[in-house]
Amino acid sequence: MNKRFVIVGGGQAGFAFADELRRKDKESSITLLCAEAELPYQRPPLSKQYVKGETSRDRLFFRDTEWFERKAIEIRTSTAVASIDRQSQQVVLSNGDSLAYDALMLATGSTPRRLPTKIGGDLSGVLTVRDINDADQLRDIFASGKRILVVGGGYIGLEAAAVARSFDCEVRVIEMAERILQRVACTETSNYFRALHQSNGVVINESLGLDRLEGDNGVVTKAYLTNGESMDVDAVIVGIGIETSAQLAVDAGLDIDNGVAVNHFAQTSDELIYSAGDCASFDWRGTRIRLESVQNAVDQAKAAANHICGLGKPYDPMPWFWSDQYDVKLQIVGLNTGFDNIVRRAGSREEGESFWYFKGGQLLAIDAMNDAKTYVMGRKILELGKSISPSEAADASVDLKQIASS
């Protein structure tokens, strides 16, 4: 019997789920609901290649309308979901219509945290970097001499700063913590990227926050910082983290634990409802985590689709991430939570290097800058659970390929 599959969310996870499901099930109905007016599209290029004009708008989309028609995947854009009726197995749309499901995927993603309205967060020119509209506004603003304040020294803020400098904007980054990237990286990685940005003309101020913003005719013009300083601005880019879009799951009474709690097959506390991507948390080696990455969105969604089709294996990823800033490609593998030792390894190329995270002598993660070869071998070592000591990791003469293949 053909089944009815409904997907809420047109991001990376929602599209990957629909694509994988159709590959395995040629007959059942699939409906993909997108709150945005656009077809599902890639987000990583938005703040970089797209803003810089290196990627056209049409190349952002995973597939065109004809592809969805050929695959018999019904796609509804500008369609918001108001609630889930678990008893009748229906999703209720914001226009009052409802859709029945045999299995439901919640791929609702996340939303960027915004500055409070009371300090000027709703002024025009105060931007986040999350969707096409955000990127279009950045393209309109970035130009030589424009004064850009970036609030938040995480990867999103630093990537935005790098792109703004490529337009010869005047860029300043403020970070409330003691150092940039403090939440996600070791001091050594923070130092590397601080120096990189400063060498490219970015002013970076750590242990400094935003007090308030002021505007003229609703457009931001001035920022006041917590040290009493003020500065004129043409735009403010906010990169202070994200919040999971889990309200539908909350209202439906599903288990919530740092996002929508799912098992190793991406099932929620209701076995007919799945969740994947930024909004879903799962147990990873004894700790419940939530991964904000393309890799996780795609692989977790595929795991869910395969489980539905009776082909599934438990989802047990080796997390990996990347960030592009100027001419540096940062590649990260593993999770560094709880590390107690950092060793530096000289790169396989002169401009490359990497930092290796250990806990009690056990390798946890690697940050590799412009050193793809080391990243690939280090990732293989982690995925295979191979043993490598801190001294071996620090010694560039040690053959990582031999360790990975032994």
CORWO-V905634 format. One record per residue. N is the residue number from 1. D_FIRST is the distance of its C-alpha to the first C-alpha in whole Angstrom. Layout:
n: [N,N]
d_first: [D_FIRST,D_FIRST]
This chain:
n: [1,2,3,4,5,6,7,8,9,10,11,12,13,14,15,16,17,18,19,20,21,22,23,24,25,26,27,28,29,30,31,32,33,34,35,36,37,38,39,40,41,42,43,44,45,46,47,48,49,50,51,52,53,54,55,56,57,58,59,60,61,62,63,64,65,66,67,68,69,70,71,72,73,74,75,76,77,78,79,80,81,82,83,84,85,86,87,88,89,90,91,92,93,94,95,96,97,98,99,100,101,102,103,104,105,106,107,108,109,110,111,112,113,114,115,116,117,118,119,120,121,122,123,124,125,126,127,128,129,130,131,132,133,134,135,136,137,138,139,140,141,142,143,144,145,146,147,148,149,150,151,152,153,154,155,156,157,158,159,160,161,162,163,164,165,166,167,168,169,170,171,172,173,174,175,176,177,178,179,180,181,182,183,184,185,186,187,188,189,190,191,192,193,194,195,196,197,198,199,200,201,202,203,204,205,206,207,208,209,210,211,212,213,214,215,216,217,218,219,220,221,222,223,224,225,226,227,228,229,230,231,232,233,234,235,236,237,238,239,240,241,242,243,244,245,246,247,248,249,250,251,252,253,254,255,256,257,258,259,260,261,262,263,264,265,266,267,268,269,270,271,272,273,274,275,276,277,278,279,280,281,282,283,284,285,286,287,288,289,290,291,292,293,294,295,296,297,298,299,300,301,302,303,304,305,306,307,308,309,310,311,312,313,314,315,316,317,318,319,320,321,322,323,324,325,326,327,328,329,330,331,332,333,334,335,336,337,338,339,340,341,342,343,344,345,346,347,348,349,350,351,352,353,354,355,356,357,358,359,360,361,362,363,364,365,366,367,368,369,370,371,372,373,374,375,376,377,378,379,380,381,382,383,384,385,386,387,388,389,390,391,392,393,394,395,396,397,398,399,400,401,402,403,404,405,406]
d_first: [0,4,6,10,13,16,19,23,26,26,29,28,26,23,24,23,20,19,20,19,15,15,17,15,11,12,9,8,11,14,17,20,23,27,30,32,33,32,29,29,32,34,36,39,40,41,44,45,45,44,47,49,48,47,43,42,40,37,37,36,32,30,28,29,27,27,25,22,22,21,19,17,18,19,22,24,28,30,28,28,26,29,27,24,23,21,21,19,17,19,21,24,26,29,30,28,25,21,18,15,13,11,14,17,20,23,25,28,31,34,37,41,44,46,50,51,52,55,56,55,51,50,53,52,52,51,48,45,43,39,38,39,41,43,44,45,48,49,49,51,53,54,57,61,63,60,60,57,57,54,53,51,52,48,47,45,49,51,48,49,53,53,51,54,57,55,56,60,59,61,59,59,57,57,56,56,56,59,57,54,51,52,49,47,50,53,56,57,54,55,58,57,55,58,60,58,58,61,62,60,62,60,62,60,61,60,60,60,58,58,60,59,58,60,60,62,60,57,57,57,61,62,61,63,62,63,66,68,67,66,65,64,60,58,55,54,50,49,47,47,44,40,39,35,33,31,32,28,28,31,31,27,29,27,30,32,35,36,33,29,29,27,26,26,23,23,22,24,25,22,19,16,19,20,24,26,29,32,31,29,32,31,33,35,37,38,38,36,36,35,35,36,35,33,32,31,29,27,27,26,23,22,22,20,17,17,17,14,13,15,18,20,24,26,27,31,32,36,37,38,40,42,45,47,50,53,53,52,48,47,45,44,42,41,42,46,46,49,51,54,55,55,57,57,56,58,56,55,57,60,58,55,55,53,53,51,50,51,51,53,53,49,48,46,46,47,48,49,51,51,51,47,48,49,46,44,46,46,42,42,44,42,39,40,42,45,49,51,54,56,59,57,54,58,59,58,60,57,54,51,49,51,50,46,46,48]
